[in-house]
Amino acid sequence: MQSGILTALVFFPLLGAIFVLMLNDERATWNSAFVFSLVPLAISFYLFAAFDSREPGYQFVEQYSWIPQFGISYHLGIDGISLLLAVLTTILISLSLLYSAGGDIEERPRAFCFFLLVLETGLLGALLAVDLFLFYVFWEVMLIPMYFLIGIWGHGRKIYAAVKFVLFTMVGSFLMLVAIIYLVLAARQALGRLSFDLPLLYQVPLSETEARWLFAGFALAFAIKVPMWPVHTWLPDAHSEAPTAGSVILAGIMLKMGTYGFVRFAIPLFPAVAVQAVPLFLALAVVGIVYGALLAMNQPDLKRLVAYSSVSHLGFVMLGIFALNPQGLVGAIYQMLNHGISTGALFLLVGMLYLRRHTREIAEFGGLWKSIPIYASIFMFTMLSSVGLPGLNGFIGEFLIMVGTFLRSWPAAAFAVSGIILGALYLLWTYERVMFGPITHAVNATIRDLTGREIAVMVPLMALMLFMGLYPAPLISRMQPSVERMLAGVRIEQVRLEQRAHRRVAVAPLNRPHNPALETASVQ
């Protein structure tokens, strides 16, 4: 019997979005939206507690025929990889609503809550979809509310940033759609029927050329979403112009859809190509790590600094994914959660400062430790989490990624270490310029410290940073069986490639070019 709990998780926010549209009172709108976001949060906590950590496959599965003529089904499931990202989604949406109700969003709160809740449905649906058509629908649904969140409630060049975000993502989406259609047609030829069902598509035999092109279609779509260097240019604009809640969701969850896409689709659908592409992706990841860190160091704007730090941090996630071993992949998924929590918290803190000063220029601050000590303490805690201090969440993910990368390619690991050092350097330097020293602008001496609502928003995130840093076992135990299952296909392809390389080496002397000079020397 299918419980319907995943359907409730995905569509309850949409129900809330429709409900808030019918309200006229501003306070009732915020309260209702927050309550509707708490229900998916409670469901995700229940799923986390009830999840069988020994089972590597999908659990709480729901499958109904949807468009049988085209092999499309309403197929939802959750495994150890999607479970934790779903929990993170529900946490960040609830906290974003709680924060935004405190004065960050003053215009059109009803529409804001509507789009945020619709966005939650799109995000959760994409994470839980086990049918490629269903996944693509939710993938596209995510774009629309984020476009409006940036375009309506953003700052500065908000329209430019929103359009750029949509154009970049649409290009990737179109290529992925072409790849999906080709893959499904190949499935019909191989299996005798159309099907968008993911477990079936994993089994479709493809020629080497077909697999390479299809992998490229998926990989480019996901690389734009991550975003990987050099297709990252939409990110700083989107982050810096988006409202605080938009930046939190963008950094906390939407970027993870790219890395999740690699883990769920691109690599397991085309494992042989993924194995061959390891050097390319390791190189791109390392460049992204160093490039993002160097640009973050030179940013005069706090929000753009955090945005470029995301490029660097997500380079680590890609490094872990393409290490293609359990240590790297578990570390990458753990780092996805870390980045969502720590960077989401940093964007909230930058937003709180902007609410008070209406500027994000680092040069406008200094000496804030004296005037807003609670804010400064929480900023310090969050920054140390982002740096990867042992005992906090960032350390576990980075450590596992570095172990996995070292096992795969020690030069890549060696270059990536420089990103960790640069990350610590620019964050500590920023903290020094903002918090320490004399108060050079008189207004900084009079700004108020955090309100009770703002502290209530930050405390759950800080608790998660501490919990994940000190006791990672419950999270790792849930994701590891699914990771091992996903890597099984990769290992087979790795063995095949090694055997092929071994055979080439073995026959190489027979194919050596004819060299009369050597033969003459041998006779003499």
N, C-alpha and C positions, 0 to 999 in steps of 0.2 A: 504494500500500500504506500502511495506517495503522500508524504506529509504536507507538502505545500509550504513548508517553512521558508524555502529559498525564494519562492514567489512572493511571499509576504515581505521578506527582506528587501527584494528588489523594488517592489511596487508600492510599498507603504509610503515612501517619500513622495511618489507621484500623487498618491491620494491626498497627502498633506498639501502638495502644491496646488491642487485643484481647490481644496478647502480654503486655503488662505486667500485665493482670488475672490471668494465670496464675502470676505470680511471688509468692513469699512473703517473699523477702529484700529489705529496704529499699534497700540499696546497689545490688543488682542491678536493682531497679526504676528507680532514677534513671539508672543507666548505660544500661540498655536503652532507656529513653524518649529519652535524649539521642542515642544512636546512631540510633534510628529517625527522629529529627528531622533528623539530618545527611544522610540519604539524599535527602529532598526538597530540602534546601539545595543539595546537589551537583547534583541535576537542574535546579533553577532557574538555577544558575550556567551549566550546560551550555546551557540554552535561551537565556540572555542572550548567550552567545558565539556560538551557532549561528543566532541570529535574523537574518534578512535585513532590514536597516534600510531598504532601498529599497521593500520591499513593504508597502503600507498595510493590506492585509486580514489575515484570520486565517491563521496558520501552524500547522504540526503538527496539522492538523485531524483529528478522529476523529468519525465519525458512523455510528451504527447505529440501525436502527428499534427502538423500545422498546415503545410502545403504539400501534401503527399505527391502530387503530380511532379514536383521538382525535388523531391527527397529532402524537404526542409522540415525540421521538427523543432518543437519548443523543448529544448534539452538543457537543463540546468544541473550543475553538480559543483561540489566544492572539495578541493583536496588540500594538502598541507601547504601548497604554494599560494593558492588564492585565499585560503582562510584568513591568514594574517593580514593580507592587504585589505580584505573586506572589513576586518575589525578596525584597521587604521582609518579606512574611509569613514566609517560611522562616527568614530571619535572626532576626527577633524571637522566634519560637517557640523556636528553638535556644538563644538567649541567655536567654530566660525560664526554660527548664528548667535551664540551667547555674547561673543565679542562685538559683533556688528550692531546688536541692539543697544549697546552702551553709548552710541553717539557717532560711531564711524559712518553709518549710513543714515542720512536724514531725508533724502529724497526717494520717493517711490518705494517705501519699504515692502509693500505688498508684492510688487513685481520682483524685487530683489530676492525675497524669500521664495517666490515661485521658481525663479531660475535656479537658485541654489539647490532646492529640493529636486527639481528635474535633473539637475546635474548629478545628484547623488544616485538617482535611478540609473542614469547612463553608466556611471562608474561601476556600480555594483553589478549591473547586468553584463557589462563587458568582462568583469572578473569571473562571473559564474557561468557564462555561456559555454556550452560544450558543442554547439553547432556553429559552424563558421558563418552561416548567413545571419544567425541571431547575434553572434559576436559583432559582425560588421554593422548591423543596425544600431546596437548600443554604442559602438565606436563612433558612429556619426552623430548619434544623439548627444554625446558629450560636447561636441563642438558648438552647438547652437547656444546653449545657456552660457558657456564661457565667453563666446563672442559678445553677447549682450552684457555680461557682467563687466567686461573690460570696456566695451564701447559706451555704456551708459554711466557707470559709477566710477570709471577710471579717472586718471589725471592727465594733464598735459596733452600729449599727442595720442590720446586714447583711441581715436578712430583708426589712425595709422597702425597702432599696435594691434588692435583687434583684427583688422583686415590682414595684416601680415601674418598673424597667428593662424588665421583660417586658411589663407592661401598656401602656406607651407604645409599645413596638415592635410589639406585637400589633395595636393599633388601626391603626397605619400599614400593617402587613402585610395586614390584612383589606381595607382600602380598595384596596390594590394588587392583591389577588387579584380583587376585583370588577372592577377595570379590566382585568386580564389576560383574564378570562373574556369580558367584553364585546368586547375587541379581537379575540380569537380567533373569536368568533361573527361579527363584522364581516368578518373575513378569509374565513370560509366563504362569506359572502354575495358577497364580491367575487371570490374566487379559485375558488370552487366546491368547496373542501375545507377541513377543519379542519387547522390547523397552528399549532404553538407556535414554529416556527423563526424566529429573530430577523430574518435577512435578508429573509424573506418578509413578515414583519409590518411592516417598514419601508415596504413598498409599498402597504399597505392604504389605500384612499381613505376619508376620514372627513369628515363635515360639520363646519362650524366649531364648532357646539355640542357635538357628540360629542367632538371633539378637546380642547375645553376641559375637559370633565368628566373625560376619561381622563387628561389631563395632571395635573389636580388630584389624582386618585387616586394616581398614581405620585409626584408631587412631594411630597405630604404624607408619604408613607411614607419617602421619602429625606430630607426636611427633618428629620423626627424623628430619624433615624439620624445626621445630620451632627454635632451637632444645631444647627439654626438658631434664632435668636431668633424667636418667643417659645415654641417647643416644645423648649426645651433643659433644662427643669427637672429631668429625670431624671439628667442627666449629673453634676452635682457630688456627689449622693448616691452614685451608682454608683462614681464614682472614689474618693471619700474612704473608702468602706467596703470596697472590693475589696482582695484581697491584691495585693502589688506586681506579680506577674506578670499578674494580671487587669487592673490599671490599664494596664500596658504594652501588652497586646494590645488592650484597649478603645481607648486613645488612638491606638496605633500603626496599627491595622488596621481594627477594627470601625467606627470613625467614618468611615473612608474609604469604607466600603461605601455610605454615603449620597451622598457626592460622586461616587463612581464610578457610582452609579445614575443620577445626573443626566446624566453624560457618556455613558453607554452606552445608557440607555433613554429617560428622560423627554425629553431634547432631540432626539435623532435620530428618535424615534417621532412626535413632535408638534412639528416645527420651527417651524411658523407660530405656534403658541401660545407657544412658548418665546421667539420674537422679540418678541411682544407683551408678554410677562411680564417683559421685561428691567428696566423701571423699578422694578417691585415687588421683584424679587429683589435688585437693586442697593441699594435702600433698606433691605431687611431685612438684607442683608450688612453694610452700613455701621453700622446700629444694633447688630448683633451684635458688630462689632469694638470699638466704643466702649464698649458696655455690658459686654462681657466684660472689657475692660481695666480699667474703673473698679471692677468688683466684685473682680477679682483684686487690685487695689491695696489693698482694704480687708479682705482675708482674714487672720485671725490664724493659720490652719492652713496649713502648707506644701503639703499635698496638694490642698486646696481651691483654693489659689492657682494651682497648675499646672492644675487642672481648669478654672477660669474662664479661664485664659489660652488653653486649647484652644478655648473658645467664640469668643474673639477671633481666634485664628489661623485657625480654620476659616471665619470670616467672610471672611478674605482669599481663601481657596480659592474660596468661592462667588462672590466679586467677580470673580475671574479667569474662572470658568466662564461667568458671565453677561455678561462682556464680549463673548463670542461672536466673538472674533477669535483668530488663531493665537498672538499674544503672550500674551494673557490665559489661554488654555486650556493652553498649554504651561507657563506659569508656575504655573497652578493644579495641574496634575499634579505638577510638580516640588515644589510646596509640600506636596502630600500626602505625598510621600516625606520631605521635610524635617521635617514635623511628626511623622511616625512615628518618625523617628530621634531628633530632638532632645527631643521631649516624652517619648518612651519612655525616653530616657536620664535625663531629669529625674525621672521617676517611680521609676526604679531608684535614683537617688541619694537621694531622699526615703525610700525603703524601707530603704536601708542605714543612714541616720541613725536611723530608727525602731527598727531592730533593736538599736541601741546604747543608745538613750535611752528607748524606749517612749513617746515623745511626738513630736508633729509641730508643737507650738505654737512659733511663731517667738520668742515672749518667753522661752522656756526655753533659748535658745541665745545665742551671742555669743562672739567671740574664738576660734572653732574653728580659725581659720587657724594658731594657735600649736600646737594639740594634734594636729590631723589634716591636715598640709599636703598630702599626696597627694590626699586627698578634696577639699580646698579648691581645689586646682589643677584637678582634673577638673570640679568644679562650675563653676568660672569659665569653662573652655573650653566646656562645654555651654550655659551661660547665654548666652555671647556668640554661640553658634550660633543659639540661639532668638531672640535680639535681632535677628539679621540682620547681623552684622558682615561687611563685605567680606572675601572670602577664605574664608569659611565658607559652608556650604550654604544657610542661611536667606536670605542676601542675593540669590542668583540668583532664587529663586522670587518673593520679594517685588518685586524689580526688574521682572521680566517682567509680574507681575500689575499693577503700577502703570502700566507702559507701556500694557498692553492696556486697563486701565480708563480711563486718560486719553484714549485714542483713542475710547472708547465714550461716556464721560461725565466731563468734567473736574470737575464738582461732587462726584461720588461719589469720585473719586480724591483731591480736596482734603480731604474729610472723613475718608477712610480713612487719610491720612497721620497724623492725630492718634492713630490706634491704634498706629502704629509708635512714635511718641514716648512714648505712655503705656506701651507694652510695655517699652521700654528703661528707663523710669523705675521701674516697679514691680519689675522683675527686679534692677536694680542696687541699689535701696533694700533689697530683701530680702537680697541678698548682703551688703550692708553690715551689716545687723542680725544676720545669722547668723554671719558669718565674722570681722568686725572688732570692735574695741572690747575692753574688758576682759572677762575670764571672770568673770561674775557668779554662776554656779552651779558649785560646786567639782567636781561630777561631770564637767563638760565638759573639765576639765583632764586627766582620766584615761582618757577613752574611746580605744579603739584605732583606728588608721588602717585603711585598706582592706586586705583580705587579698589574696593572690595570685589567688584565684578571682574576687573582685570586680573586680580590675584587669583580669583576662582578659575579663570581661563588658563592661567599659567601653571597652577599647582598640579593638575592631572598630567600635563606634559612632563613636568619635572619629575613626578613620581615614576612615570614610564621610563624616563632616561635612567633613573637610579635602578629601578627594578631590572631593566634589560641589561644594565651593566653588571649587576651583581648576580643575577640568577637567570641566565639565558636558557637553561635546560628546557623549561616547558615549551618554549617557542621552537627551539631547534629540534626537539623530539617530534613535534608535529610536522615540521617541514621535511625532515631528513628522509623518511621512506618515500615520499613523492619525488624528492630529488634523485634518489638512487634509481627509482623506476624510470625517470626521464633519461638518466645517463646510461641506462642499459643499452639503448639503441646506439648511442654515441660510441660506447666501448666496442661494440661489434664493428662499427665502421673504422675505428682506430686500428683494431686488429687487422682488418682487411687491408687498410692502407699500408700498415707495417709489413704485412706479408707480401704485398705487391712490390714495395720498395726492396724487400729482401730478395725477391725473385729477380728484380732488375739488376741488383748488385751481383747476383749469382751468375747471370748470363752475360754480364757486361764484357768479360774477356773475349767471348766468342764473337761479339759484335765490334771488337776493336778495329779501327780503320787499318787497312793494309799499309805497312811502312817498310819499304824495301831496305832502307838504311839499317833498321833494327835487325832484319833477317840476315843481312850481310855480316853484321857485327857478330851475330850469334854463330854463324858458320865458321868465321875466323877463330 
